[in-house]
Amino acid sequence: MAKEEKTRSEIDENYKWDLSRMYKDDDEFNSDCDKLNNLMEIVKDYKEIITKDAKTLYNYLKLEEEIDVIFTNLYVYASCKNDEDLENKESQKKYNIVLNLLSKYDEISSFAMPELLKTDYEVIKKYIKENDDLKEYAFDLEEIYRYQPHVLSETEEKLVSNLSDLSMKFKNNFNIINNTLVDFGYIKDEEGNKVKLTNGNYSKYIKSSNREVRKEVFESREKAYTKFSNLISTDYEAYIKASAMIAKAKKYDSTMDMYLFSDGVTKKIYDNLLKVSDDNLKILHKYFKMRKDILKLDSLEPYDLSAPLVKDYNKVYKPEDAKELICKALKVYGDEYTNQIKTFFENRNIDFYPNKGKRVGYYQNDSYKDIIVLGNYNDDFNSVSSIAHELGHAMHSYYSKKNNKPHLSEYTLLVAEVASLTNEMLLSNYVINNTDDKDLKLHALNNIIEVFADNFFGTLSLGSVFEKIVHEKAFDGETLSEDDFNDIYGKIVKKHNGSLVNDSPYLKYNWCRIPHFYTPFYYYKYSVGACGACYVAKKIINGDKDFLKKYLNFLKLGGSMMPLDELKTIGFDLNDTKIIEEGIQYFDELLDEFMVIYNS
């Protein structure tokens, strides 16, 4: 009998998140929806008077903040309910209610930004001096005026708002295709059992020590995406064209400039990251060569890139084991950090196991009521590492919200991955230094190596190059077909893999399974996180207590500074390519360390 994916009801309650702390029932949820509608009506009263005086401006900003808090609470709850089972109609309904409210608010408040920016910034600064209450919004107002060259008239902003809403529909289309329509079929596991292959268990079976299993798993998934490549191509082209239309309307030089602008990242920083990655592909290829040699293969295939380098190492880590190991590994942060992590485990803030219809992958999400983690846990060390990663985000959110008012509590994605990837590196380092089991040492060390390879080279030399090319083409008005996307990605992946990894007719389709592309120019931020994590982890591992204090303060900054400035508080300057090269050097050193232990 075939092993089928469990339904949601078949998962042990102890391993499912408890969302009732956000909304205990539909009445509470609907009450906040009603409250939001009432507050949105009040927003209309501010039309043409926002900057009348300091008090009016302050009252409007407080109202906007109150709306944002409720929106965040509703959105996080509804999206999480939806992600539990994307085939659940009731959850879809809640999610769509929130999206429609968001669209309504965008339209109602479309007057605000153009109206605010009609007022000279010197007048705003005068208001801030006059009104002590308004001082708490000084950074927000400075940020708003930074966007002044890109804000349109009220009518134009409404049109752009509608276009943004349409973009969300394309993104939602992809999520439905990726999570419910793409069918990988069945594979045979190591014992010959027939198993339903899903996005949730793919990572487990692609790491099988049985090469035939890996091959079947790889080809089953890739063949499934070839069937949807045309549909996803049509959807994605519409999405990036909508992004290009918005960028042009808002007077950005490119779509990339629009998405980099919010973080204050320059095109030079982005291109430097791509160049440093490209210049050092030889180090990645050294890793591939190490894999080929250890696995004793005549040829290295794409499905060998995740093969276990420690043969038959299948140690089981249940969620309870993950809790114990993660808390020990992160003890260096202090009691507050580890006690809060224990609370996340004990209060069911984590949704561990995959189920039929559940969104793939891992993420952390936080409302102003609770912080939660979604996982697709496979009872192995890699799953433990993924939970440690998301708990890095969770603790970042915990400190940010604890130390800032709501409007300054949201850290940006650019700094987010530093906190998460540092945790993965500290976890693996702890295991390496606290076991006599050679195989476990190698397994943990390989985890750090894979984390860097995937999050630095994988995001830069694959996804980030692809995004830059296709968005430039869309901005220039070119039409992009399924063949165009496949050809572009196919050439990129060949260069990334080099001559050591054999080509596959399926690799060119890999772009169409990556959800990050529907959050444009987000993918490269993993590379910042990877290098930042190398930088942070080395200092913490070396016992630099002064730096540890700086790092914990960095986690408390939230959105109170520009992200590049936040990184500089821990001495990490993205304008300096040497700091990126140091991360690659650390990766190279880890490869050598692996071989020393392996040959011992």
HELIX and SHEET records of a PDB file:
HELIX    1   1 ARG A    8  GLU A   10  5                                   3    
HELIX    2   2 GLU A   13  TYR A   15  5                                   3    
HELIX    3   3 LEU A   19  ARG A   21  5                                   3    
HELIX    4   4 ASP A   26  LYS A   44  1                                  19    
HELIX    5   5 ALA A   54  GLU A   84  1                                  31    
HELIX    6   6 LYS A   89  ILE A  108  1                                  20    
HELIX    7   7 SER A  109  PHE A  111  5                                   3    
HELIX    8   8 ALA A  112  LYS A  118  1                                   7    
HELIX    9   9 TYR A  121  GLU A  130  1                                  10    
HELIX   10  10 ASP A  133  TYR A  137  5                                   5    
HELIX   11  11 ALA A  138  ARG A  146  1                                   9    
HELIX   12  12 GLN A  148  HIS A  150  5                                   3    
HELIX   13  13 GLU A  154  ILE A  176  1                                  23    
HELIX   14  14 ILE A  177  LEU A  181  3                                   5    
HELIX   15  15 TYR A  202  TYR A  205  1                                   4    
HELIX   16  16 ARG A  211  ALA A  249  1                                  39    
HELIX   17  17 THR A  255  PHE A  261  1                                   7    
HELIX   18  18 LYS A  267  ASP A  279  1                                  13    
HELIX   19  19 LEU A  281  LEU A  295  1                                  15    
HELIX   20  20 PRO A  302  ASP A  304  5                                   3    
HELIX   21  21 PRO A  319  ALA A  329  1                                  11    
HELIX   22  22 LYS A  331  TYR A  333  5                                   3    
HELIX   23  23 ASP A  335  GLU A  346  1                                  12    
HELIX   24  24 PHE A  381  ASN A  403  1                                  23    
HELIX   25  25 PRO A  406  LEU A  408  5                                   3    
HELIX   26  26 LEU A  413  ASN A  433  1                                  21    
HELIX   27  27 LYS A  438  PHE A  452  1                                  15    
HELIX   28  28 ALA A  453  SER A  464  3                                  12    
HELIX   29  29 VAL A  465  PHE A  475  1                                  11    
HELIX   30  30 GLU A  482  ASN A  497  1                                  16    
HELIX   31  31 LEU A  507  ARG A  513  5                                   7    
HELIX   32  32 PRO A  515  TYR A  518  5                                   4    
HELIX   33  33 LYS A  525  ILE A  541  1                                  17    
HELIX   34  34 LYS A  545  LEU A  555  1                                  11    
HELIX   35  35 PRO A  563  LYS A  568  1                                   6    
HELIX   36  36 THR A  577  TYR A  598  1                                  22    
SHEET    1   A 2 TYR A 186  LYS A 188  0                                        
SHEET    2   A 2 LYS A 194  LYS A 196 -1                                        
SHEET    1   B 3 ILE A 350  ASP A 351  0                                        
SHEET    2   B 3 ILE A 371  LEU A 374  1                                        
SHEET    3   B 3 TYR A 363  ASP A 366 -1                                        
END                                                                             
